[in-house]
Amino acid sequence: MGDIVILNEAEVQIGLSFILQSVLKKYDVVLQEMNLKIKEDHLLLTSVVLYNQYHVDVLCEFNLKYENQHFVFENIQGKVEYLFLQFPIMSFLKSFLQDSHIIWKDNQIQYEIDLPIESLNLEDGQLQVILKNNQSVSP
């Protein structure tokens, strides 16, 4: 097992906020507010984004793991409220996000990105990141 990095709730929120801002920027969406809570083995996310001058409220919960060079957001539940309309979060995301690095499955999104991470674990209100062992490279 490699080194372990422990991230508290605030650190996970900062990291996720940074990632979401860069992803949403492609779609002219601005992340205005975000609140993240770590609940046992899943994350609870509430946020407000601005899209076409309208506030969109997002409420979702999901599990997070990293395997086979993919961030896996699984058991995604939630809704998006836009004006007077409500949409299931997965239906909204499928129609909104167009990215070749995303693999869609039932209530799951896999995002392909190669990082030096062995695994992620949610426990005790923290995200535990287990890094891959450093391996020497022969010339």
CNS distance restraints for C-alpha pairs under 8 A (distance, minus, plus):
assign (resid   1 and name CA) (resid 130 and name CA) 7.37 0.50 0.50
assign (resid   1 and name CA) (resid 131 and name CA) 7.75 0.50 0.50
assign (resid   1 and name CA) (resid 132 and name CA) 7.07 0.50 0.50
assign (resid   1 and name CA) (resid 133 and name CA) 6.61 0.50 0.50
assign (resid   2 and name CA) (resid 118 and name CA) 7.61 0.50 0.50
assign (resid   2 and name CA) (resid 130 and name CA) 5.98 0.50 0.50
assign (resid   2 and name CA) (resid 131 and name CA) 4.97 0.50 0.50
assign (resid   2 and name CA) (resid 132 and name CA) 4.93 0.50 0.50
assign (resid   2 and name CA) (resid 133 and name CA) 4.43 0.50 0.50
assign (resid   2 and name CA) (resid 134 and name CA) 7.67 0.50 0.50
assign (resid   3 and name CA) (resid 130 and name CA) 5.85 0.50 0.50
assign (resid   3 and name CA) (resid 131 and name CA) 5.27 0.50 0.50
assign (resid   3 and name CA) (resid 132 and name CA) 7.26 0.50 0.50
assign (resid   3 and name CA) (resid 133 and name CA) 7.13 0.50 0.50
assign (resid   4 and name CA) (resid 128 and name CA) 6.69 0.50 0.50
assign (resid   4 and name CA) (resid 129 and name CA) 5.62 0.50 0.50
assign (resid   4 and name CA) (resid 130 and name CA) 4.54 0.50 0.50
assign (resid   4 and name CA) (resid 131 and name CA) 6.14 0.50 0.50
assign (resid   5 and name CA) (resid 128 and name CA) 5.89 0.50 0.50
assign (resid   5 and name CA) (resid 129 and name CA) 5.02 0.50 0.50
assign (resid   5 and name CA) (resid 130 and name CA) 6.40 0.50 0.50
assign (resid   5 and name CA) (resid 131 and name CA) 7.60 0.50 0.50
assign (resid   6 and name CA) (resid 126 and name CA) 6.60 0.50 0.50
assign (resid   6 and name CA) (resid 127 and name CA) 5.85 0.50 0.50
assign (resid   6 and name CA) (resid 128 and name CA) 4.68 0.50 0.50
assign (resid   6 and name CA) (resid 129 and name CA) 6.23 0.50 0.50
assign (resid   7 and name CA) (resid  11 and name CA) 5.65 0.50 0.50
assign (resid   7 and name CA) (resid  12 and name CA) 6.12 0.50 0.50
assign (resid   7 and name CA) (resid 126 and name CA) 5.65 0.50 0.50
assign (resid   7 and name CA) (resid 127 and name CA) 5.10 0.50 0.50
assign (resid   7 and name CA) (resid 128 and name CA) 6.38 0.50 0.50
assign (resid   7 and name CA) (resid 129 and name CA) 7.73 0.50 0.50
assign (resid   8 and name CA) (resid  12 and name CA) 6.27 0.50 0.50
assign (resid   8 and name CA) (resid 125 and name CA) 6.84 0.50 0.50
assign (resid   8 and name CA) (resid 126 and name CA) 4.71 0.50 0.50
assign (resid   8 and name CA) (resid 127 and name CA) 6.42 0.50 0.50
assign (resid   9 and name CA) (resid  13 and name CA) 6.17 0.50 0.50
assign (resid   9 and name CA) (resid  36 and name CA) 7.09 0.50 0.50
assign (resid   9 and name CA) (resid  37 and name CA) 6.38 0.50 0.50
assign (resid   9 and name CA) (resid  38 and name CA) 6.28 0.50 0.50
assign (resid   9 and name CA) (resid 125 and name CA) 6.60 0.50 0.50
assign (resid   9 and name CA) (resid 126 and name CA) 6.01 0.50 0.50
assign (resid   9 and name CA) (resid 127 and name CA) 7.58 0.50 0.50
assign (resid  10 and name CA) (resid  14 and name CA) 6.26 0.50 0.50
assign (resid  10 and name CA) (resid  36 and name CA) 7.83 0.50 0.50
assign (resid  11 and name CA) (resid  15 and name CA) 6.25 0.50 0.50
assign (resid  12 and name CA) (resid  16 and name CA) 6.04 0.50 0.50
assign (resid  12 and name CA) (resid  36 and name CA) 7.94 0.50 0.50
assign (resid  12 and name CA) (resid 127 and name CA) 7.26 0.50 0.50
assign (resid  13 and name CA) (resid  17 and name CA) 5.85 0.50 0.50
assign (resid  13 and name CA) (resid  34 and name CA) 7.86 0.50 0.50
assign (resid  13 and name CA) (resid  35 and name CA) 7.13 0.50 0.50
assign (resid  13 and name CA) (resid  36 and name CA) 5.68 0.50 0.50
assign (resid  14 and name CA) (resid  18 and name CA) 6.18 0.50 0.50
assign (resid  15 and name CA) (resid  19 and name CA) 6.38 0.50 0.50
assign (resid  16 and name CA) (resid  20 and name CA) 6.01 0.50 0.50
assign (resid  17 and name CA) (resid  21 and name CA) 6.02 0.50 0.50
assign (resid  17 and name CA) (resid  31 and name CA) 8.00 0.50 0.50
assign (resid  17 and name CA) (resid  34 and name CA) 7.28 0.50 0.50
assign (resid  18 and name CA) (resid  22 and name CA) 6.56 0.50 0.50
assign (resid  19 and name CA) (resid  23 and name CA) 6.31 0.50 0.50
assign (resid  20 and name CA) (resid  24 and name CA) 5.82 0.50 0.50
assign (resid  20 and name CA) (resid  31 and name CA) 7.61 0.50 0.50
assign (resid  21 and name CA) (resid  25 and name CA) 5.96 0.50 0.50
assign (resid  21 and name CA) (resid  30 and name CA) 6.92 0.50 0.50
assign (resid  21 and name CA) (resid  31 and name CA) 6.10 0.50 0.50
assign (resid  22 and name CA) (resid  26 and name CA) 7.16 0.50 0.50
assign (resid  23 and name CA) (resid  27 and name CA) 7.65 0.50 0.50
assign (resid  24 and name CA) (resid  28 and name CA) 6.50 0.50 0.50
assign (resid  24 and name CA) (resid  29 and name CA) 5.11 0.50 0.50
assign (resid  24 and name CA) (resid  30 and name CA) 6.64 0.50 0.50
assign (resid  24 and name CA) (resid  31 and name CA) 7.52 0.50 0.50
assign (resid  25 and name CA) (resid  29 and name CA) 5.52 0.50 0.50
assign (resid  25 and name CA) (resid  30 and name CA) 6.59 0.50 0.50
assign (resid  28 and name CA) (resid  51 and name CA) 6.87 0.50 0.50
assign (resid  29 and name CA) (resid  49 and name CA) 6.55 0.50 0.50
assign (resid  29 and name CA) (resid  50 and name CA) 5.71 0.50 0.50
assign (resid  29 and name CA) (resid  51 and name CA) 5.04 0.50 0.50
assign (resid  29 and name CA) (resid  52 and name CA) 7.85 0.50 0.50
assign (resid  30 and name CA) (resid  49 and name CA) 5.44 0.50 0.50
assign (resid  30 and name CA) (resid  50 and name CA) 5.08 0.50 0.50
assign (resid  30 and name CA) (resid  51 and name CA) 6.84 0.50 0.50
assign (resid  31 and name CA) (resid  47 and name CA) 7.53 0.50 0.50
assign (resid  31 and name CA) (resid  48 and name CA) 6.41 0.50 0.50
assign (resid  31 and name CA) (resid  49 and name CA) 4.48 0.50 0.50
assign (resid  31 and name CA) (resid  50 and name CA) 6.53 0.50 0.50
assign (resid  32 and name CA) (resid  47 and name CA) 7.49 0.50 0.50
assign (resid  32 and name CA) (resid  48 and name CA) 5.57 0.50 0.50
assign (resid  32 and name CA) (resid  49 and name CA) 5.22 0.50 0.50
assign (resid  32 and name CA) (resid  50 and name CA) 6.72 0.50 0.50
assign (resid  33 and name CA) (resid  47 and name CA) 5.24 0.50 0.50
assign (resid  33 and name CA) (resid  48 and name CA) 5.05 0.50 0.50
assign (resid  33 and name CA) (resid  49 and name CA) 6.91 0.50 0.50
assign (resid  34 and name CA) (resid  45 and name CA) 7.19 0.50 0.50
assign (resid  34 and name CA) (resid  46 and name CA) 5.81 0.50 0.50
assign (resid  34 and name CA) (resid  47 and name CA) 4.17 0.50 0.50
assign (resid  34 and name CA) (resid  48 and name CA) 6.53 0.50 0.50
assign (resid  35 and name CA) (resid  45 and name CA) 5.83 0.50 0.50
assign (resid  35 and name CA) (resid  46 and name CA) 5.27 0.50 0.50
assign (resid  35 and name CA) (resid  47 and name CA) 6.17 0.50 0.50
assign (resid  36 and name CA) (resid  43 and name CA) 6.85 0.50 0.50
assign (resid  36 and name CA) (resid  44 and name CA) 5.69 0.50 0.50
assign (resid  36 and name CA) (resid  45 and name CA) 4.67 0.50 0.50
assign (resid  36 and name CA) (resid  46 and name CA) 6.58 0.50 0.50
assign (resid  37 and name CA) (resid  43 and name CA) 5.74 0.50 0.50
assign (resid  37 and name CA) (resid  44 and name CA) 5.10 0.50 0.50
assign (resid  37 and name CA) (resid  45 and name CA) 6.61 0.50 0.50
assign (resid  37 and name CA) (resid 125 and name CA) 7.99 0.50 0.50
assign (resid  38 and name CA) (resid  42 and name CA) 6.11 0.50 0.50
assign (resid  38 and name CA) (resid  43 and name CA) 4.69 0.50 0.50
assign (resid  38 and name CA) (resid  44 and name CA) 6.37 0.50 0.50
assign (resid  38 and name CA) (resid 122 and name CA) 7.56 0.50 0.50
assign (resid  38 and name CA) (resid 125 and name CA) 5.15 0.50 0.50
assign (resid  38 and name CA) (resid 126 and name CA) 6.81 0.50 0.50
assign (resid  39 and name CA) (resid  43 and name CA) 5.83 0.50 0.50
assign (resid  39 and name CA) (resid  44 and name CA) 6.96 0.50 0.50
assign (resid  39 and name CA) (resid 125 and name CA) 6.42 0.50 0.50
assign (resid  40 and name CA) (resid 122 and name CA) 6.83 0.50 0.50
assign (resid  40 and name CA) (resid 123 and name CA) 5.72 0.50 0.50
assign (resid  40 and name CA) (resid 124 and name CA) 6.40 0.50 0.50
assign (resid  40 and name CA) (resid 125 and name CA) 6.52 0.50 0.50
assign (resid  41 and name CA) (resid  63 and name CA) 6.55 0.50 0.50
assign (resid  41 and name CA) (resid 121 and name CA) 7.93 0.50 0.50
assign (resid  41 and name CA) (resid 122 and name CA) 5.20 0.50 0.50
assign (resid  41 and name CA) (resid 123 and name CA) 6.10 0.50 0.50
assign (resid  42 and name CA) (resid  61 and name CA) 6.73 0.50 0.50
assign (resid  42 and name CA) (resid  62 and name CA) 5.43 0.50 0.50
assign (resid  42 and name CA) (resid  63 and name CA) 4.40 0.50 0.50
assign (resid  42 and name CA) (resid  64 and name CA) 6.92 0.50 0.50
assign (resid  42 and name CA) (resid 122 and name CA) 6.83 0.50 0.50
assign (resid  43 and name CA) (resid  61 and name CA) 5.40 0.50 0.50
assign (resid  43 and name CA) (resid  62 and name CA) 5.43 0.50 0.50
assign (resid  43 and name CA) (resid  63 and name CA) 6.11 0.50 0.50
assign (resid  43 and name CA) (resid  64 and name CA) 7.57 0.50 0.50
assign (resid  44 and name CA) (resid  59 and name CA) 7.69 0.50 0.50
assign (resid  44 and name CA) (resid  60 and name CA) 5.99 0.50 0.50
assign (resid  44 and name CA) (resid  61 and name CA) 4.36 0.50 0.50
assign (resid  44 and name CA) (resid  62 and name CA) 6.81 0.50 0.50
assign (resid  45 and name CA) (resid  58 and name CA) 7.69 0.50 0.50
assign (resid  45 and name CA) (resid  59 and name CA) 5.84 0.50 0.50
assign (resid  45 and name CA) (resid  60 and name CA) 5.35 0.50 0.50
assign (resid  45 and name CA) (resid  61 and name CA) 5.99 0.50 0.50
assign (resid  46 and name CA) (resid  57 and name CA) 7.50 0.50 0.50
assign (resid  46 and name CA) (resid  58 and name CA) 5.57 0.50 0.50
assign (resid  46 and name CA) (resid  59 and name CA) 4.56 0.50 0.50
assign (resid  46 and name CA) (resid  60 and name CA) 6.58 0.50 0.50
assign (resid  47 and name CA) (resid  57 and name CA) 5.93 0.50 0.50
assign (resid  47 and name CA) (resid  58 and name CA) 5.15 0.50 0.50
assign (resid  47 and name CA) (resid  59 and name CA) 6.67 0.50 0.50
assign (resid  48 and name CA) (resid  55 and name CA) 6.44 0.50 0.50
assign (resid  48 and name CA) (resid  56 and name CA) 5.59 0.50 0.50
assign (resid  48 and name CA) (resid  57 and name CA) 4.68 0.50 0.50
assign (resid  48 and name CA) (resid  58 and name CA) 6.21 0.50 0.50
assign (resid  49 and name CA) (resid  55 and name CA) 5.75 0.50 0.50
assign (resid  49 and name CA) (resid  56 and name CA) 5.20 0.50 0.50
assign (resid  49 and name CA) (resid  57 and name CA) 6.60 0.50 0.50
assign (resid  49 and name CA) (resid  58 and name CA) 7.83 0.50 0.50
assign (resid  50 and name CA) (resid  54 and name CA) 5.50 0.50 0.50
assign (resid  50 and name CA) (resid  55 and name CA) 4.74 0.50 0.50
assign (resid  50 and name CA) (resid  56 and name CA) 6.10 0.50 0.50
assign (resid  51 and name CA) (resid  55 and name CA) 6.44 0.50 0.50
assign (resid  51 and name CA) (resid  56 and name CA) 6.93 0.50 0.50
assign (resid  54 and name CA) (resid  82 and name CA) 7.55 0.50 0.50
assign (resid  54 and name CA) (resid  83 and name CA) 7.32 0.50 0.50
assign (resid  55 and name CA) (resid  82 and name CA) 6.91 0.50 0.50
assign (resid  55 and name CA) (resid  83 and name CA) 7.51 0.50 0.50
assign (resid  56 and name CA) (resid  80 and name CA) 6.87 0.50 0.50
assign (resid  56 and name CA) (resid  81 and name CA) 5.70 0.50 0.50
assign (resid  56 and name CA) (resid  82 and name CA) 4.86 0.50 0.50
assign (resid  56 and name CA) (resid  83 and name CA) 7.28 0.50 0.50
assign (resid  57 and name CA) (resid  80 and name CA) 5.72 0.50 0.50
assign (resid  57 and name CA) (resid  81 and name CA) 5.06 0.50 0.50
assign (resid  57 and name CA) (resid  82 and name CA) 6.72 0.50 0.50
assign (resid  58 and name CA) (resid  78 and name CA) 7.66 0.50 0.50
assign (resid  58 and name CA) (resid  79 and name CA) 6.08 0.50 0.50
assign (resid  58 and name CA) (resid  80 and name CA) 4.63 0.50 0.50
assign (resid  58 and name CA) (resid  81 and name CA) 6.48 0.50 0.50
assign (resid  58 and name CA) (resid  89 and name CA) 7.87 0.50 0.50
assign (resid  59 and name CA) (resid  78 and name CA) 5.39 0.50 0.50
assign (resid  59 and name CA) (resid  79 and name CA) 5.52 0.50 0.50
assign (resid  59 and name CA) (resid  80 and name CA) 6.50 0.50 0.50
assign (resid  60 and name CA) (resid  76 and name CA) 6.83 0.50 0.50
assign (resid  60 and name CA) (resid  77 and name CA) 5.43 0.50 0.50
assign (resid  60 and name CA) (resid  78 and name CA) 3.97 0.50 0.50
assign (resid  60 and name CA) (resid  79 and name CA) 6.35 0.50 0.50
assign (resid  60 and name CA) (resid  89 and name CA) 7.17 0.50 0.50
assign (resid  61 and name CA) (resid  75 and name CA) 7.77 0.50 0.50
assign (resid  61 and name CA) (resid  76 and name CA) 5.79 0.50 0.50
assign (resid  61 and name CA) (resid  77 and name CA) 5.44 0.50 0.50
assign (resid  61 and name CA) (resid  78 and name CA) 6.34 0.50 0.50
assign (resid  62 and name CA) (resid  73 and name CA) 6.16 0.50 0.50
assign (resid  62 and name CA) (resid  74 and name CA) 5.65 0.50 0.50
assign (resid  62 and name CA) (resid  75 and name CA) 5.31 0.50 0.50
assign (resid  62 and name CA) (resid  76 and name CA) 4.48 0.50 0.50
assign (resid  62 and name CA) (resid  77 and name CA) 6.51 0.50 0.50
assign (resid  63 and name CA) (resid  72 and name CA) 7.91 0.50 0.50
assign (resid  63 and name CA) (resid  73 and name CA) 5.70 0.50 0.50
assign (resid  63 and name CA) (resid  74 and name CA) 5.10 0.50 0.50
assign (resid  63 and name CA) (resid  75 and name CA) 6.15 0.50 0.50
assign (resid  63 and name CA) (resid  76 and name CA) 7.24 0.50 0.50
assign (resid  64 and name CA) (resid  71 and name CA) 7.14 0.50 0.50
assign (resid  64 and name CA) (resid  72 and name CA) 5.70 0.50 0.50
assign (resid  64 and name CA) (resid  73 and name CA) 4.85 0.50 0.50
assign (resid  64 and name CA) (resid  74 and name CA) 6.38 0.50 0.50
assign (resid  64 and name CA) (resid 120 and name CA) 7.31 0.50 0.50
assign (resid  64 and name CA) (resid 121 and name CA) 7.78 0.50 0.50
assign (resid  64 and name CA) (resid 122 and name CA) 7.70 0.50 0.50
assign (resid  65 and name CA) (resid  71 and name CA) 5.92 0.50 0.50
assign (resid  65 and name CA) (resid  72 and name CA) 5.16 0.50 0.50
assign (resid  65 and name CA) (resid  73 and name CA) 6.78 0.50 0.50
assign (resid  65 and name CA) (resid 119 and name CA) 6.60 0.50 0.50
assign (resid  65 and name CA) (resid 120 and name CA) 5.02 0.50 0.50
assign (resid  65 and name CA) (resid 121 and name CA) 6.69 0.50 0.50
assign (resid  66 and name CA) (resid  70 and name CA) 5.53 0.50 0.50
assign (resid  66 and name CA) (resid  71 and name CA) 4.51 0.50 0.50
assign (resid  66 and name CA) (resid  72 and name CA) 5.75 0.50 0.50
assign (resid  66 and name CA) (resid 117 and name CA) 7.29 0.50 0.50
assign (resid  66 and name CA) (resid 118 and name CA) 7.23 0.50 0.50
assign (resid  66 and name CA) (resid 119 and name CA) 5.17 0.50 0.50
assign (resid  66 and name CA) (resid 120 and name CA) 5.65 0.50 0.50
assign (resid  67 and name CA) (resid  71 and name CA) 6.68 0.50 0.50
assign (resid  67 and name CA) (resid  72 and name CA) 7.25 0.50 0.50
assign (resid  67 and name CA) (resid 118 and name CA) 7.11 0.50 0.50
assign (resid  67 and name CA) (resid 119 and name CA) 6.31 0.50 0.50
assign (resid  69 and name CA) (resid 112 and name CA) 5.89 0.50 0.50
assign (resid  69 and name CA) (resid 113 and name CA) 5.53 0.50 0.50
assign (resid  69 and name CA) (resid 114 and name CA) 4.73 0.50 0.50
assign (resid  69 and name CA) (resid 115 and name CA) 6.62 0.50 0.50
assign (resid  70 and name CA) (resid 110 and name CA) 5.80 0.50 0.50
assign (resid  70 and name CA) (resid 111 and name CA) 5.19 0.50 0.50
assign (resid  70 and name CA) (resid 112 and name CA) 4.35 0.50 0.50
assign (resid  70 and name CA) (resid 113 and name CA) 5.64 0.50 0.50
assign (resid  70 and name CA) (resid 114 and name CA) 7.13 0.50 0.50
assign (resid  71 and name CA) (resid 110 and name CA) 5.63 0.50 0.50
assign (resid  71 and name CA) (resid 111 and name CA) 5.11 0.50 0.50
assign (resid  71 and name CA) (resid 112 and name CA) 6.51 0.50 0.50
assign (resid  71 and name CA) (resid 113 and name CA) 7.18 0.50 0.50
assign (resid  72 and name CA) (resid 108 and name CA) 7.05 0.50 0.50
assign (resid  72 and name CA) (resid 109 and name CA) 5.92 0.50 0.50
assign (resid  72 and name CA) (resid 110 and name CA) 4.51 0.50 0.50
assign (resid  72 and name CA) (resid 111 and name CA) 6.48 0.50 0.50
assign (resid  73 and name CA) (resid 108 and name CA) 5.54 0.50 0.50
assign (resid  73 and name CA) (resid 109 and name CA) 5.15 0.50 0.50
assign (resid  73 and name CA) (resid 110 and name CA) 6.26 0.50 0.50
assign (resid  74 and name CA) (resid 107 and name CA) 6.08 0.50 0.50
assign (resid  74 and name CA) (resid 108 and name CA) 4.30 0.50 0.50
assign (resid  74 and name CA) (resid 109 and name CA) 6.48 0.50 0.50
assign (resid  75 and name CA) (resid 107 and name CA) 5.19 0.50 0.50
assign (resid  75 and name CA) (resid 108 and name CA) 6.03 0.50 0.50
assign (resid  76 and name CA) (resid  89 and name CA) 7.81 0.50 0.50
assign (resid  76 and name CA) (resid  90 and name CA) 7.29 0.50 0.50
assign (resid  76 and name CA) (resid 107 and name CA) 5.02 0.50 0.50
assign (resid  76 and name CA) (resid 108 and name CA) 6.14 0.50 0.50
assign (resid  77 and name CA) (resid  88 and name CA) 7.81 0.50 0.50
assign (resid  77 and name CA) (resid  89 and name CA) 6.76 0.50 0.50
assign (resid  77 and name CA) (resid  90 and name CA) 7.65 0.50 0.50
assign (resid  77 and name CA) (resid 107 and name CA) 7.24 0.50 0.50
assign (resid  78 and name CA) (resid  88 and name CA) 6.10 0.50 0.50
assign (resid  78 and name CA) (resid  89 and name CA) 5.20 0.50 0.50
assign (resid  78 and name CA) (resid  90 and name CA) 7.90 0.50 0.50
assign (resid  79 and name CA) (resid  86 and name CA) 6.54 0.50 0.50
assign (resid  79 and name CA) (resid  87 and name CA) 5.52 0.50 0.50
assign (resid  79 and name CA) (resid  88 and name CA) 4.52 0.50 0.50
assign (resid  79 and name CA) (resid  89 and name CA) 4.48 0.50 0.50
assign (resid  80 and name CA) (resid  86 and name CA) 5.60 0.50 0.50
assign (resid  80 and name CA) (resid  87 and name CA) 5.18 0.50 0.50
assign (resid  80 and name CA) (resid  88 and name CA) 6.36 0.50 0.50
assign (resid  80 and name CA) (resid  89 and name CA) 5.66 0.50 0.50
assign (resid  80 and name CA) (resid  92 and name CA) 7.27 0.50 0.50
assign (resid  81 and name CA) (resid  85 and name CA) 5.69 0.50 0.50
assign (resid  81 and name CA) (resid  86 and name CA) 4.51 0.50 0.50
assign (resid  81 and name CA) (resid  87 and name CA) 6.53 0.50 0.50
assign (resid  82 and name CA) (resid  86 and name CA) 6.35 0.50 0.50
assign (resid  87 and name CA) (resid  91 and name CA) 6.87 0.50 0.50
assign (resid  87 and name CA) (resid  92 and name CA) 6.21 0.50 0.50
assign (resid  88 and name CA) (resid  92 and name CA) 6.34 0.50 0.50
assign (resid  89 and name CA) (resid  93 and name CA) 6.10 0.50 0.50
assign (resid  90 and name CA) (resid  94 and name CA) 6.05 0.50 0.50
assign (resid  90 and name CA) (resid 107 and name CA) 6.66 0.50 0.50
assign (resid  91 and name CA) (resid  95 and name CA) 6.35 0.50 0.50
assign (resid  92 and name CA) (resid  96 and name CA) 6.00 0.50 0.50
assign (resid  93 and name CA) (resid  97 and name CA) 5.57 0.50 0.50
assign (resid  94 and name CA) (resid  98 and name CA) 7.76 0.50 0.50
assign (resid  94 and name CA) (resid 104 and name CA) 7.83 0.50 0.50
assign (resid  98 and name CA) (resid 102 and name CA) 8.00 0.50 0.50
assign (resid 101 and name CA) (resid 111 and name CA) 5.58 0.50 0.50
assign (resid 101 and name CA) (resid 112 and name CA) 5.12 0.50 0.50
assign (resid 101 and name CA) (resid 113 and name CA) 7.66 0.50 0.50
assign (resid 102 and name CA) (resid 109 and name CA) 6.65 0.50 0.50
assign (resid 102 and name CA) (resid 110 and name CA) 5.61 0.50 0.50
assign (resid 102 and name CA) (resid 111 and name CA) 4.68 0.50 0.50
assign (resid 102 and name CA) (resid 112 and name CA) 6.47 0.50 0.50
assign (resid 103 and name CA) (resid 109 and name CA) 5.87 0.50 0.50
assign (resid 103 and name CA) (resid 110 and name CA) 4.98 0.50 0.50
assign (resid 103 and name CA) (resid 111 and name CA) 6.46 0.50 0.50
assign (resid 103 and name CA) (resid 112 and name CA) 7.95 0.50 0.50
assign (resid 104 and name CA) (resid 108 and name CA) 6.24 0.50 0.50
assign (resid 104 and name CA) (resid 109 and name CA) 5.04 0.50 0.50
assign (resid 104 and name CA) (resid 110 and name CA) 6.57 0.50 0.50
assign (resid 105 and name CA) (resid 109 and name CA) 6.21 0.50 0.50
assign (resid 105 and name CA) (resid 110 and name CA) 7.96 0.50 0.50
assign (resid 116 and name CA) (resid 131 and name CA) 5.86 0.50 0.50
assign (resid 116 and name CA) (resid 132 and name CA) 5.43 0.50 0.50
assign (resid 117 and name CA) (resid 129 and name CA) 7.01 0.50 0.50
assign (resid 117 and name CA) (resid 130 and name CA) 6.03 0.50 0.50
assign (resid 117 and name CA) (resid 131 and name CA) 4.36 0.50 0.50
assign (resid 117 and name CA) (resid 132 and name CA) 5.28 0.50 0.50
assign (resid 118 and name CA) (resid 129 and name CA) 7.74 0.50 0.50
assign (resid 118 and name CA) (resid 130 and name CA) 5.44 0.50 0.50
assign (resid 118 and name CA) (resid 131 and name CA) 5.16 0.50 0.50
assign (resid 118 and name CA) (resid 132 and name CA) 4.91 0.50 0.50
assign (resid 119 and name CA) (resid 129 and name CA) 6.12 0.50 0.50
assign (resid 119 and name CA) (resid 130 and name CA) 5.25 0.50 0.50
assign (resid 119 and name CA) (resid 131 and name CA) 7.11 0.50 0.50
assign (resid 120 and name CA) (resid 127 and name CA) 6.84 0.50 0.50
assign (resid 120 and name CA) (resid 128 and name CA) 5.63 0.50 0.50
assign (resid 120 and name CA) (resid 129 and name CA) 4.74 0.50 0.50
assign (resid 120 and name CA) (resid 130 and name CA) 6.24 0.50 0.50
assign (resid 121 and name CA) (resid 127 and name CA) 5.75 0.50 0.50
assign (resid 121 and name CA) (resid 128 and name CA) 4.98 0.50 0.50
assign (resid 121 and name CA) (resid 129 and name CA) 6.63 0.50 0.50
assign (resid 122 and name CA) (resid 126 and name CA) 5.85 0.50 0.50
assign (resid 122 and name CA) (resid 127 and name CA) 4.69 0.50 0.50
assign (resid 122 and name CA) (resid 128 and name CA) 6.20 0.50 0.50
assign (resid 123 and name CA) (resid 127 and name CA) 6.51 0.50 0.50
assign (resid 123 and name CA) (resid 128 and name CA) 7.44 0.50 0.50
